[in-house]
Amino acid sequence: MPELPEVETVRRGLAPVMEGARIARLELRRGDLRFPLPEGLSEKVEGQRIAGLARRAKYLLIDLENGMTILSHLGMSGSFRIEEGAGSSTPGEFHHPRSKDEKHDHVIFHLEREDGPLRVIYNDPRRFGFMDLFERAEMEAHGAFAGLGPEPVGNALDADYLARRFKDKAQPLKSALLDQRVIAGLGNIYVCEALWRSHLSPMRAAGTLVTKAGRPGTRLPALVEAIRAVIADAIEAGGSSLRDHIQTDGSLGYFQHSFAVYDREGEPCRTEGCGGTVTRKVQAGRSTFYCPTCQK
């Protein structure tokens, strides 16, 4: 499933062509994706101008001038592509085959811009993605956002905040970081990478990073910095291209080649002077990759 950097890459790729455009028509080729599409979706958004594109956690938000917002989640295989004129080719070079089968084109935004019409097409072979429509002013009450923690790239995430959330917790550190109520949008890949960068074991109790007085321990600030850095690096690199993800221009991100620990079971640890070997362990049904030598 695309993680936060991948969704941010999609947002940045779509924004230049969608922001300021008017939705001339919203073509729905089926009535549902993972869930049924909102009743009357096409009629409610047609004619509206797109005020901006935003992201919250792993959700793409298309804000309309009338105060409504289209929510999109990519699921396992969802993607957007941009088509101009009468052509149907997807620009960019592909590292792996990508679905262009029109039977998987489920939602098509027919847009009007000053420089001409274009189409933004949502393709999803597995249909694990979904879309919704709600009033932006009521966003925090929406089921997808209620109770979400701060963004991993925002100022609200700091050592003091994590100390409050981790205090007295025996929960494994990795599981605590994957809790979307603690940090929104932080997924399995980048938790593994952040824990490796901060040399913390994914199995240690989260509460061990907090003093008895509830203050951040000496190692908690390094974890916060590692989280910020790994997300920033991934966004800059354009998101990983694991499985199906591509950028909106058709090209793949290449951050996966920079993974230091994720999916590197049996390989030497990249920490200078460590000499350990990357190990894989299953935690709560997810693969954890770490170095038992330098991550304590």
C-alpha positions as CSV (number, residue, x, y, z in Angstrom):
1,M,0.0,0.0,0.0
2,P,1.4,3.4,-0.9
3,E,2.8,5.2,2.2
4,L,2.9,8.9,3.0
5,P,5.8,9.8,0.6
6,E,4.1,8.1,-2.3
7,V,0.8,9.9,-1.7
8,E,2.7,13.2,-1.4
9,T,4.4,12.5,-4.7
10,V,1.0,11.9,-6.3
11,R,-0.3,15.2,-4.9
12,R,2.7,17.2,-6.2
13,G,2.4,15.6,-9.6
14,L,-1.4,16.3,-9.9
15,A,-1.4,19.8,-8.4
16,P,0.0,21.7,-11.4
17,V,-2.7,20.4,-13.8
18,M,-5.7,20.1,-11.4
19,E,-5.5,23.2,-9.3
20,G,-7.5,26.0,-10.9
21,A,-9.2,23.7,-13.3
22,R,-12.9,23.3,-13.6
23,I,-14.5,19.9,-13.5
24,A,-16.5,19.8,-16.7
25,R,-17.6,16.2,-16.1
26,L,-16.9,13.5,-13.6
27,E,-17.2,10.1,-15.4
28,L,-17.9,7.1,-13.1
29,R,-17.5,3.8,-14.9
30,R,-18.7,1.8,-12.0
31,G,-20.7,2.5,-8.8
32,D,-18.1,1.3,-6.3
33,L,-14.4,0.8,-5.6
34,R,-13.6,-0.7,-2.3
35,F,-16.8,1.0,-1.0
36,P,-19.7,2.4,-2.9
37,L,-19.0,5.8,-4.4
38,P,-21.0,8.6,-2.8
39,E,-24.5,9.0,-4.1
40,G,-24.8,11.8,-6.6
41,L,-21.0,12.3,-6.7
42,S,-20.8,13.4,-10.3
43,E,-23.7,15.9,-10.0
44,K,-22.3,17.4,-6.8
45,V,-18.8,18.2,-8.2
46,E,-19.5,18.9,-11.9
47,G,-19.0,22.6,-12.7
48,Q,-16.9,23.2,-9.6
49,R,-13.4,24.7,-9.8
50,I,-10.6,22.9,-7.9
51,A,-9.2,25.2,-5.3
52,G,-6.3,23.1,-4.3
53,L,-4.8,19.6,-3.6
54,A,-3.8,18.6,-0.1
55,R,-2.8,15.5,1.8
56,R,-3.6,14.2,5.3
57,A,-1.8,11.0,6.3
58,K,-2.2,8.7,3.3
59,Y,-5.2,10.4,1.9
60,L,-5.3,12.7,-1.1
61,L,-7.7,15.7,-0.7
62,I,-9.1,17.6,-3.7
63,D,-10.6,20.8,-2.4
64,L,-13.4,22.5,-4.4
65,E,-14.3,26.1,-4.4
66,N,-17.8,25.4,-2.9
67,G,-16.2,24.0,0.3
68,M,-16.6,20.3,-0.6
69,T,-13.6,18.0,-0.6
70,I,-13.1,14.8,-2.7
71,L,-11.1,12.2,-0.7
72,S,-9.1,9.6,-2.5
73,H,-7.2,6.6,-1.1
74,L,-5.1,4.7,-3.5
75,G,-5.4,1.3,-1.8
76,M,-3.0,-1.4,-3.1
77,S,-2.9,-0.7,-6.8
78,G,-4.6,2.7,-7.4
79,S,-2.9,5.4,-9.5
80,F,-3.7,8.6,-11.4
81,R,-2.5,9.4,-14.9
82,I,-2.8,12.6,-16.9
83,E,-4.0,12.6,-20.5
84,E,-4.1,15.7,-22.7
85,G,-5.9,16.1,-26.1
86,A,-7.1,13.0,-27.9
87,G,-4.1,10.9,-27.0
88,S,-4.2,8.0,-24.5
89,S,-0.5,7.5,-23.8
90,T,1.0,7.9,-20.3
91,P,4.1,10.0,-20.3
92,G,7.3,8.8,-18.6
93,E,9.4,5.6,-18.8
94,F,8.3,2.6,-16.9
95,H,10.6,0.4,-14.9
96,H,7.9,-2.3,-14.5
97,P,4.8,-3.0,-16.5
98,R,1.8,-0.8,-15.5
99,S,-1.8,-1.3,-16.1
100,K,-3.2,0.8,-19.0
101,D,-6.2,-1.5,-19.5
102,E,-9.2,0.8,-19.8
103,K,-11.4,-1.7,-17.9
104,H,-9.5,-0.6,-14.8
105,D,-10.1,3.1,-15.5
106,H,-12.9,3.6,-13.0
107,V,-13.1,7.4,-12.4
108,I,-12.3,10.1,-15.0
109,F,-12.0,13.8,-14.2
110,H,-12.7,15.7,-17.4
111,L,-11.1,19.1,-16.7
112,E,-11.2,22.5,-18.4
113,R,-8.2,24.7,-18.1
114,E,-7.3,28.0,-19.8
115,D,-4.7,26.1,-21.9
116,G,-7.2,23.5,-23.0
117,P,-9.0,20.3,-21.7
118,L,-7.4,17.3,-20.1
119,R,-8.3,14.2,-18.3
120,V,-7.1,12.8,-15.0
121,I,-7.9,9.1,-14.8
122,Y,-8.0,7.0,-11.7
123,N,-7.0,3.4,-12.5
124,D,-7.3,0.6,-9.9
125,P,-7.1,-3.1,-11.0
126,R,-7.7,-4.5,-7.5
127,R,-10.2,-1.8,-6.5
128,F,-8.9,-1.6,-2.9
129,G,-8.9,2.2,-3.2
130,F,-11.9,4.4,-2.4
131,M,-13.3,7.9,-2.8
132,D,-15.6,10.0,-0.7
133,L,-17.1,13.5,-0.7
134,F,-17.5,15.7,2.4
135,E,-17.6,19.3,3.6
136,R,-14.0,20.4,4.4
137,A,-15.2,22.3,7.5
138,E,-16.3,18.9,8.9
139,M,-13.1,17.1,8.0
140,E,-12.0,16.2,11.6
141,A,-15.4,14.5,12.2
142,H,-14.9,12.3,9.1
143,G,-14.3,8.6,10.0
144,A,-11.0,8.6,8.0
145,F,-9.5,11.4,10.1
146,A,-11.1,11.2,13.5
147,G,-8.4,10.5,16.1
148,L,-5.4,10.8,13.8
149,G,-2.2,11.9,15.3
150,P,0.1,14.6,14.0
151,E,1.9,14.4,10.7
152,P,5.5,13.1,10.8
153,V,6.7,16.2,9.0
154,G,4.8,18.7,11.1
155,N,5.9,20.8,14.0
156,A,3.5,19.0,16.4
157,L,5.7,15.9,16.3
158,D,8.6,16.4,18.8
159,A,10.2,14.5,21.6
160,D,7.9,15.9,24.2
161,Y,4.8,14.8,22.3
162,L,6.2,11.2,21.9
163,A,7.1,11.1,25.6
164,R,3.5,11.8,26.5
165,R,2.3,9.1,24.2
166,F,4.9,6.5,25.1
167,K,4.9,6.9,28.9
168,D,4.6,3.6,30.7
169,K,3.9,1.8,27.4
170,A,5.1,-1.8,27.2
171,Q,4.0,-2.0,23.6
172,P,6.9,-2.7,21.1
173,L,8.3,0.5,19.7
174,K,7.5,-0.4,16.1
175,S,3.9,-1.1,16.9
176,A,3.6,2.2,18.8
177,L,4.9,4.1,15.8
178,L,2.6,2.4,13.4
179,D,-0.4,3.5,15.5
180,Q,-2.1,6.1,13.4
181,R,-3.4,7.8,16.6
182,V,0.2,8.5,17.5
183,I,1.6,9.5,14.2
184,A,-0.6,9.9,11.1
185,G,0.6,8.3,7.8
186,L,3.8,6.6,9.1
187,G,3.9,3.2,7.6
188,N,5.8,-0.1,7.8
189,I,8.7,0.7,5.4
190,Y,9.6,4.1,6.9
191,V,9.2,3.0,10.5
192,C,11.8,0.2,9.8
193,E,14.1,2.8,8.2
194,A,13.7,5.4,11.0
195,L,14.4,2.8,13.7
196,W,17.6,1.7,11.9
197,R,18.7,5.3,11.5
198,S,18.2,5.9,15.2
199,H,19.7,2.5,16.2
200,L,16.6,1.5,18.2
201,S,15.3,-2.0,18.3
202,P,11.7,-2.4,17.0
203,M,11.1,-4.9,19.8
204,R,12.0,-2.7,22.8
205,A,9.2,-1.3,24.9
206,A,8.2,2.2,23.8
207,G,8.1,3.3,27.4
208,T,11.8,2.7,27.8
209,L,12.5,5.9,25.8
210,V,10.8,8.0,28.5
211,T,12.1,8.9,32.0
212,K,10.2,8.1,35.2
213,A,9.3,11.8,35.3
214,G,7.6,11.5,31.9
215,R,10.3,13.5,30.1
216,P,12.0,12.4,26.8
217,G,14.9,10.0,27.4
218,T,18.2,10.7,25.7
219,R,17.4,8.6,22.7
220,L,13.9,9.9,21.9
221,P,15.0,13.2,20.1
222,A,17.2,11.1,17.7
223,L,14.1,9.0,16.8
224,V,12.1,12.1,16.0
225,E,14.9,13.4,13.8
226,A,15.2,10.0,12.1
227,I,11.5,10.0,11.3
228,R,11.6,13.5,9.9
229,A,14.7,12.7,7.8
230,V,13.5,9.4,6.3
231,I,10.2,10.9,5.3
232,A,11.8,14.0,3.8
233,D,14.4,11.9,1.9
234,A,11.6,9.7,0.5
235,I,9.5,12.7,-0.6
236,E,12.5,14.3,-2.3
237,A,13.3,11.1,-4.1
238,G,9.7,10.9,-5.4
239,G,8.4,8.0,-3.3
240,S,9.3,4.4,-3.5
241,S,8.2,2.3,-6.4
242,L,7.5,-0.9,-4.5
243,R,4.8,-3.0,-6.2
244,D,2.5,-0.8,-8.3
245,H,3.3,2.8,-7.4
246,I,4.3,5.3,-10.1
247,Q,4.5,9.0,-10.2
248,T,1.7,10.8,-11.9
249,D,3.9,11.5,-15.0
250,G,4.3,7.7,-15.4
251,S,7.8,7.5,-14.0
252,L,8.7,5.4,-11.0
253,G,10.2,6.8,-7.8
254,Y,13.6,5.3,-6.9
255,F,13.9,5.7,-3.1
256,Q,13.7,1.9,-2.7
257,H,17.3,1.7,-3.9
258,S,18.2,3.8,-0.9
259,F,16.6,1.6,1.7
260,A,19.2,0.8,4.3
261,V,17.3,-2.1,6.0
262,Y,13.9,-2.7,4.6
263,D,13.6,-5.9,2.4
264,R,17.4,-6.5,2.9
265,E,17.2,-9.7,5.0
266,G,20.5,-11.5,5.1
267,E,22.5,-8.5,3.8
268,P,25.3,-6.8,5.8
269,C,24.1,-3.9,8.0
270,R,25.1,-0.6,6.4
271,T,26.0,1.1,9.8
272,E,29.6,1.9,9.6
273,G,31.7,-0.5,11.8
274,C,28.6,-2.6,12.8
275,G,29.4,-5.9,11.1
276,G,25.8,-7.2,11.8
277,T,23.4,-8.8,9.4
278,V,19.9,-7.5,8.6
279,T,17.2,-9.8,10.1
280,R,13.5,-10.2,9.3
281,K,11.0,-10.7,12.0
282,V,7.2,-10.7,11.9
283,Q,5.4,-8.3,14.2
284,A,1.7,-8.0,14.3
285,G,1.5,-9.7,10.9
286,R,4.0,-7.3,9.2
287,S,7.6,-7.9,8.3
288,T,10.1,-6.0,10.4
289,F,13.7,-5.6,9.0
290,Y,16.4,-4.5,11.5
291,C,19.9,-5.2,12.6
292,P,20.0,-7.0,16.0
293,T,23.7,-5.9,16.4
294,C,23.4,-2.2,16.3
295,Q,19.7,-1.6,17.1
296,K,19.1,-1.9,20.8
